[in-house]
Amino acid sequence: MALQEKWCPKLHMALPSQRSGLLVAFTDHLLTPFKIIIAGVIYGHVASKYIYVRIFRGTKHMGKRTLLATGSWALITLTLWIIAWIIAER
């Protein structure tokens, strides 16, 4: 929104929560963190699964819950979350 105001000051675009009533605005701002977290978890899961499948395609670890499979999944997911936090902090 700030970039839009800087580059196009005459073009005013109100958010849906700004145009609606107080209850809709309150609900929208209340649910925003949860929507962001859910979207992050979905993206993280998809990225982890992509890496996991690329590594274990054609092996017995792909379809069975072995120690290597579970540990690898946890390590891949943890690594992606750490990278995401580093990127988000910059």
C-alpha positions in Angstrom: 0.0 0.0 0.0 2.9 2.4 0.8 4.5 1.8 -2.6 1.2 2.5 -4.3 0.8 5.7 -2.5 4.3 6.8 -3.3 4.1 6.1 -7.1 0.5 6.8 -7.7 -0.7 9.3 -5.1 -3.8 10.3 -7.0 -5.0 6.7 -7.2 -6.7 5.8 -3.9 -7.5 2.1 -3.4 -9.2 1.3 -0.1 -8.9 -2.2 1.4 -12.1 -4.2 1.7 -11.9 -4.0 5.5 -11.7 -0.2 5.2 -14.8 0.1 3.1 -16.9 -2.3 5.3 -18.3 -1.9 8.7 -16.4 -2.0 12.0 -17.2 -5.7 12.6 -15.8 -6.8 9.2 -12.7 -4.7 9.8 -12.2 -6.1 13.2 -12.7 -9.7 12.0 -10.4 -9.2 9.0 -7.6 -7.8 11.2 -8.1 -10.5 13.8 -7.9 -13.4 11.3 -5.0 -12.0 9.3 -2.1 -13.6 11.3 -3.8 -17.0 11.2 -4.2 -16.8 7.5 -0.6 -15.9 7.1 0.6 -18.8 9.3 -1.7 -21.3 7.5 -0.4 -20.2 4.1 3.2 -20.5 5.4 2.6 -24.0 6.7 1.1 -25.1 3.4 4.0 -23.6 1.3 6.5 -25.2 3.7 4.9 -28.6 3.5 4.8 -28.5 -0.3 8.4 -27.4 -0.6 9.5 -30.1 1.9 7.6 -32.8 0.1 9.1 -31.7 -3.2 12.7 -32.1 -1.8 11.8 -35.3 0.0 10.4 -36.9 -3.1 13.4 -35.8 -5.2 15.7 -37.5 -2.7 13.8 -40.7 -2.0 12.1 -41.5 -5.3 12.4 -45.2 -6.0 13.6 -46.2 -2.6 11.8 -48.1 0.2 11.8 -45.0 2.3 9.3 -43.3 0.0 6.4 -45.4 1.2 7.4 -46.7 4.6 7.9 -44.8 7.9 11.5 -45.7 8.5 13.9 -43.8 10.9 15.8 -42.4 7.9 12.6 -41.2 6.2 11.1 -39.6 9.4 14.4 -38.0 10.3 15.0 -36.7 6.8 11.5 -35.2 6.7 12.0 -33.5 10.0 15.5 -32.2 9.0 14.2 -30.9 5.6 11.3 -29.2 7.2 13.4 -27.6 9.9 16.0 -26.4 7.4 13.4 -24.8 5.2 11.8 -23.1 8.2 15.2 -21.7 9.4 15.9 -20.4 5.9 12.4 -18.8 5.8 13.0 -17.1 9.2 16.4 -15.8 8.0 14.9 -14.4 4.8 12.0 -12.9 6.8 14.3 -11.1 9.3 16.3 -9.3 6.6 
